[in-house]
Amino acid sequence: MLEVFSLRVAFGVSAFTLLVLFYLVTFRSTRSEYSAWWCLAITAFLLGSSAYLLNGTWHQRWANPAGNAIVVLGASCVWAAARSLRLKKVRGWQIATSPALTAIVSALDHPSVNNWSGGPCFLAAMSLMIGLASRELWRRKGGFDGAEVPMAVTSGIVALFYLLRCAAFILDGPDGPVFGMFFGSGITTLLTITLLIVVSFSITALSAEQATEALRIRASHDGLTGLLNRAAFLALLEDALGSRRGAENSGSLILADLDHFKAVNDRSGHAGGDAALRAFASACRSSVRSNDLVGRYGGEEFILFLPGATPGQAVRVTEQISATLRNSGQIQSPPTVSYGIARLDAGGAVTAALASADAALYRAKARGRNQAVLATTAEL
């Protein structure tokens, strides 16, 4: 038989050592969200496992539910870490729901005399959260690569183990021979130590990869609006034109300029101007398709490329953007916007199309602003 107390002490020592190493070596060097979540997860596993050491004492009545909830919190942090690799945000309620439910069920299940208070809920929550973590790793960029493989596989095995453990608990009971032989606390502690060992080999690589990806995004995106910056937009535009074939070998290029932007800054200050720029960027994102390109061209000027769209269709997109900006409620008295639209064919000169769109934008300003103007045949 595995001596549970000794294994939990060994787990605590291993978890504390990894926590110190992850924080001092990985998190402080990368500052990645992934490593931060894993530091929180290991801290929760360490604290929750320590609470179980109080079983058999007067403190068991609160330590057992607390231990269950904190360990489930650790599993939720594992899921949040995996989700961060896909640049998906996690809300507080998503992290807190499973631990809170586990704490309530455990507290109602006579924890002062029941070492397995809230057992089915605890085991189901662990299987769910670690299973979701494995799913996030699986979905990342459509599959596995590098250090994700051991993390995804190990997470999947641990999630399946907890699912089978929950089923054995319900069918056989915590004192039954099947549960005791295959799913007892000793075996679970060994499995968790194995998980931490796998993590120790993969977390540094994944954290470094996430940090590199964050740097790449900052280098290619505008810091204020989150849109592509000018250089990244033009590079992606050249790539898109070079790879387009058939019916989608052309598109519409749009230059947009916020009208009387200096007056916005004078009236609301630079903070108000920044809010207007962010609101327009948000209106663009919600109005275009997933394969359209949107960037900040400079100052209060923006640029869009709508592949496969005719100039007439581009006009309707500009109308949708302006309507979304007016009705967004993000800022008071949002500015109007002027647009210049030019056709751009695959293999055509981007600089010539930009000049045509700029000339059309100038005419939109001259005609009174707050409108979209198409480039003339002579300009094209």
C-alpha positions in Angstrom: 0.0 0.0 0.0 1.2 3.5 -0.8 1.6 5.6 2.4 -0.6 8.7 1.6 0.9 11.1 4.1 4.4 10.6 2.9 3.4 10.9 -0.7 1.6 14.2 0.0 4.7 15.5 1.7 6.8 14.5 -1.3 4.3 16.1 -3.6 4.4 19.3 -1.5 8.2 19.4 -1.7 8.2 18.8 -5.5 5.5 21.4 -6.1 7.2 24.0 -4.0 10.5 23.4 -5.7 8.9 23.7 -9.2 7.0 26.8 -8.1 10.2 28.6 -7.1 12.0 27.5 -10.3 9.1 28.5 -12.5 8.7 31.9 -10.9 12.4 32.8 -10.7 13.5 31.3 -14.0 10.5 31.2 -16.4 8.0 33.8 -15.3 10.5 36.5 -14.5 12.4 36.0 -17.8 9.3 35.8 -20.1 6.5 37.5 -18.2 4.2 35.2 -20.2 0.6 34.8 -19.2 1.0 31.0 -19.6 3.8 30.8 -17.0 1.8 33.1 -14.7 -1.2 30.9 -14.7 0.9 27.8 -14.1 2.6 29.5 -11.1 -1.0 30.1 -9.7 -2.0 26.5 -10.5 1.0 25.0 -8.7 0.4 27.3 -5.7 -3.2 26.2 -5.5 -2.2 22.5 -5.8 0.4 23.0 -3.0 -2.0 24.8 -0.7 -4.9 22.4 -1.4 -2.8 19.3 -0.8 -1.4 20.8 2.4 -5.0 21.3 3.7 -5.6 17.6 3.4 -2.8 17.0 5.9 -5.2 18.3 8.6 -7.6 15.4 8.0 -8.2 13.5 11.2 -7.9 16.7 13.3 -10.4 19.2 14.6 -9.6 21.4 11.6 -10.9 18.9 9.1 -14.3 20.5 9.1 -13.0 23.5 7.2 -9.7 22.1 5.8 -11.4 19.4 3.7 -13.8 21.7 1.8 -11.1 24.3 1.5 -8.6 21.7 0.1 -11.1 20.5 -2.5 -12.0 24.0 -3.6 -8.3 25.1 -3.8 -7.2 22.0 -5.8 -10.1 22.6 -8.3 -9.0 26.2 -8.5 -5.6 24.9 -9.5 -7.2 22.8 -12.3 -9.1 25.9 -13.4 -5.7 27.8 -13.6 -4.3 24.9 -15.8 -7.3 25.5 -18.2 -6.7 29.2 -18.2 -3.0 28.6 -18.9 -3.8 26.4 -21.9 -6.4 29.0 -23.1 -3.9 31.8 -23.0 -1.8 30.0 -25.6 -4.7 30.6 -28.0 -4.8 34.3 -26.9 -8.2 33.7 -25.4 -9.2 35.7 -22.4 -10.6 34.2 -19.2 -13.3 35.8 -17.1 -13.3 35.6 -13.3 -16.5 33.7 -13.1 -15.2 31.0 -15.4 -12.3 30.5 -12.9 -14.4 30.7 -9.8 -17.5 28.7 -10.7 -16.1 25.1 -10.3 -14.1 25.9 -7.0 -17.1 27.7 -5.5 -19.5 24.9 -6.3 -17.1 22.3 -5.0 -16.7 24.2 -1.7 -20.4 24.4 -1.2 -21.1 20.8 -1.9 -18.1 19.7 0.3 -19.2 21.9 3.2 -22.7 20.3 3.1 -21.4 16.8 3.1 -20.4 16.4 6.7 -16.7 17.3 6.3 -15.9 17.0 10.0 -16.3 13.2 9.8 -16.2 12.5 6.1 -12.7 12.6 4.5 -14.4 12.4 1.1 -16.9 15.2 1.5 -18.1 16.4 -1.8 -16.2 13.6 -3.5 -18.2 13.2 -6.8 -18.4 17.0 -7.3 -14.7 17.4 -6.7 -13.7 14.6 -9.0 -16.1 15.7 -11.8 -14.8 19.3 -11.6 -11.2 18.1 -11.8 -12.0 16.0 -14.8 -13.9 18.8 -16.5 -11.3 21.6 -16.0 -8.2 19.4 -16.9 -10.1 18.0 -19.9 -10.9 21.5 -21.1 -7.2 22.3 -20.8 -6.3 19.3 -23.0 -8.9 20.5 -25.5 -7.5 24.0 -25.7 -4.0 22.5 -26.4 -5.5 20.3 -29.1 -7.3 23.3 -30.8 -4.2 25.5 -30.7 -3.3 26.3 -34.3 -5.2 23.2 -35.5 -3.0 20.6 -33.8 0.2 19.8 -31.9 3.7 21.1 -32.2 6.7 20.9 -30.0 6.2 21.1 -26.3 2.4 21.1 -26.6 2.4 17.3 -27.3 3.4 16.0 -23.8 1.2 18.7 -22.1 -1.9 17.8 -24.1 -1.4 14.1 -23.9 -0.7 14.2 -20.1 -3.6 16.5 -19.4 -5.9 14.2 -21.4 -4.8 11.2 -19.4 -5.2 13.0 -16.1 -8.7 14.1 -17.1 -9.7 10.6 -18.1 -8.3 9.3 -14.8 -10.4 11.7 -12.8 -13.5 10.8 -14.8 -13.0 7.1 -14.2 -12.2 7.9 -10.5 -15.5 9.7 -10.2 -17.4 6.8 -11.8 -15.7 4.3 -9.4 -16.4 6.6 -6.4 -20.1 6.6 -7.3 -20.4 2.9 -8.1 -18.0 1.4 -5.7 -17.6 4.0 -2.9 -14.4 5.4 -1.5 -13.9 2.3 0.7 -14.6 -0.2 -2.1 -11.9 -2.5 -3.4 -11.9 -1.1 -7.0 -11.6 2.5 -5.9 -8.9 1.7 -3.3 -6.8 -0.4 -5.7 -6.9 1.8 -8.8 -8.1 5.3 -7.8 -7.0 5.9 -4.2 -5.3 9.0 -2.9 -1.8 7.5 -3.1 -2.1 6.6 -6.8 -3.6 10.1 -7.5 -0.7 11.8 -5.8 1.8 9.9 -7.9 -0.1 10.8 -11.0 -0.1 14.5 -10.0 3.7 14.4 -9.4 4.1 12.9 -12.9 2.1 15.7 -14.3 4.4 18.3 -12.6 7.4 16.5 -14.0 6.0 16.7 -17.5 5.1 20.4 -16.9 8.7 21.1 -15.9 10.0 20.0 -19.3 7.4 21.9 -21.3 6.5 25.1 -19.5 9.7 26.9 -20.3 9.4 26.2 -24.0 5.7 27.2 -24.2 6.3 30.3 -22.1 9.1 31.4 -24.4 7.0 30.7 -27.4 4.1 32.8 -26.0 6.5 35.6 -25.2 7.8 35.6 -28.7 4.3 35.6 -30.2 3.4 38.5 -28.0 6.5 40.4 -29.3 5.5 39.6 -32.8 2.0 40.9 -32.3 3.3 44.1 -30.7 5.7 44.7 -33.6 2.9 44.3 -36.2 0.0 46.0 -34.5 -0.8 49.5 -33.5 -0.6 49.8 -29.7 -3.6 52.1 -29.3 -6.2 50.5 -31.6 -5.0 46.9 -31.8 -5.2 47.1 -35.7 -2.4 46.2 -38.0 0.2 49.0 -38.2 1.1 50.5 -41.6 4.1 48.3 -42.4 2.4 45.1 -41.4 -0.8 46.0 -43.4 1.2 46.7 -46.6 3.2 43.5 -46.2 0.0 41.4 -45.8 -1.6 43.2 -48.6 1.3 42.3 -51.0 1.1 38.7 -49.8 -2.7 38.6 -50.4 -2.4 40.1 -53.9 0.4 37.7 -54.8 -1.6 34.6 -53.7 -5.0 35.5 -55.1 -6.4 33.6 -58.0 -9.6 33.4 -60.1 -12.7 35.3 -59.1 -11.0 36.8 -56.1 -8.1 38.3 -58.0 -9.2 41.9 -57.2 -10.6 43.9 -54.3 -11.3 47.4 -53.0 -8.8 49.5 -51.1 -10.3 52.1 -48.7 -8.6 55.0 -47.0 -10.6 56.5 -44.1 -10.0 59.7 -42.3 -11.9 60.9 -39.2 -13.3 64.4 -39.9 -12.3 67.4 -37.9 -10.1 65.2 -35.6 -8.2 68.2 -34.3 -11.5 69.6 -33.0 -12.1 66.3 -31.2 -8.7 66.7 -29.4 -9.4 70.4 -28.6 -12.8 69.6 -27.2 -12.1 66.3 -25.3 -8.3 66.3 -25.0 -6.0 63.6 -26.2 -7.8 61.0 -24.1 -11.0 61.8 -26.0 -9.1 61.6 -29.3 -7.7 58.2 -28.4 -11.2 57.0 -27.4 -12.5 58.1 -30.8 -9.7 56.2 -32.6 -10.4 53.1 -30.6 -14.1 53.4 -31.3 -13.6 53.6 -35.0 -11.2 50.7 -34.9 -13.9 48.7 -33.1 -16.5 49.7 -35.7 -14.2 48.5 -38.4 -13.6 45.1 -36.8 -17.3 44.5 -36.3 -18.2 45.5 -39.9 -15.7 43.6 -42.0 -15.2 40.0 -42.8 -12.6 37.7 -41.2 -10.4 37.8 -44.4 -10.5 41.6 -44.8 -7.5 43.6 -43.8 -7.8 46.6 -41.5 -4.9 48.8 -40.3 -4.1 52.2 -38.9 -2.4 54.1 -41.7 -1.2 57.0 -39.5 -2.7 59.5 -37.1 -6.5 59.6 -37.6 -6.2 57.8 -41.0 -7.1 54.1 -41.5 -6.8 51.7 -44.4 -8.8 48.7 -45.4 -8.6 46.0 -48.1 -11.7 44.0 -49.0 -10.7 41.1 -51.2 -13.2 40.2 -53.9 -15.3 43.3 -53.1 -16.4 45.7 -55.8 -16.2 49.5 -55.2 -20.0 49.5 -54.8 -19.8 46.8 -52.1 -17.0 48.8 -50.4 -19.3 51.8 -50.2 -21.9 49.8 -48.3 -19.2 48.6 -45.9 -18.2 52.2 -45.2 -21.8 53.0 -44.5 -22.0 50.1 -42.1 -18.8 51.3 -40.3 -20.1 54.8 -39.9 -23.4 53.6 -38.6 -21.7 51.3 -36.1 -19.5 54.2 -35.0 -22.5 56.5 -34.5 -24.5 53.9 -32.5 -21.7 52.4 -30.5 -22.2 54.5 -27.4 -18.4 54.3 -26.7 -17.9 58.0 -27.0 -20.1 61.1 -26.9 -20.5 63.0 -30.3 -18.5 60.6 -32.4 -16.8 62.2 -35.4 -18.0 61.6 -38.9 -15.7 59.8 -41.4 -14.6 60.4 -45.0 -13.6 57.6 -47.3 -11.7 57.2 -50.6 -12.2 54.0 -52.4 -10.1 52.5 -55.2 -10.1 49.2 -57.1 -7.0 47.1 -56.6 -6.3 44.1 -58.9 -3.9 41.2 -58.2 -0.6 42.1 -59.8 -1.5 45.8 -59.7 0.7 48.4 -58.1 -0.2 49.0 -54.5 1.3 52.5 -54.6 -0.9 53.5 -57.5 -4.0 52.2 -55.8 -3.1 54.1 -52.6 -2.6 57.3 -54.6 -6.0 56.8 -56.3 -7.8 56.2 -52.9 -6.0 59.2 -51.4 -7.2 61.4 -54.3 -10.7 60.1 -53.8 -10.5 60.8 -50.1 -9.3 64.4 -50.8 -12.4 64.9 -53.0 -14.6 63.5 -50.2 -13.2 66.1 -47.9 -13.6 68.9 -50.4 -17.3 67.9 -51.0 -18.1 68.4 -47.3 -16.8 65.3 -45.6 -18.9 62.4 -44.1 -19.1 60.5 -47.3 -17.4 57.9 -49.5 -16.0 58.8 -52.9 -14.9 56.3 -55.6 -11.7 56.9 -57.5 -12.3 58.1 -61.1 -11.2 56.2 -64.2 -8.5 58.8 -64.8 -7.1 58.3 -61.3 -7.0 54.6 -61.8 
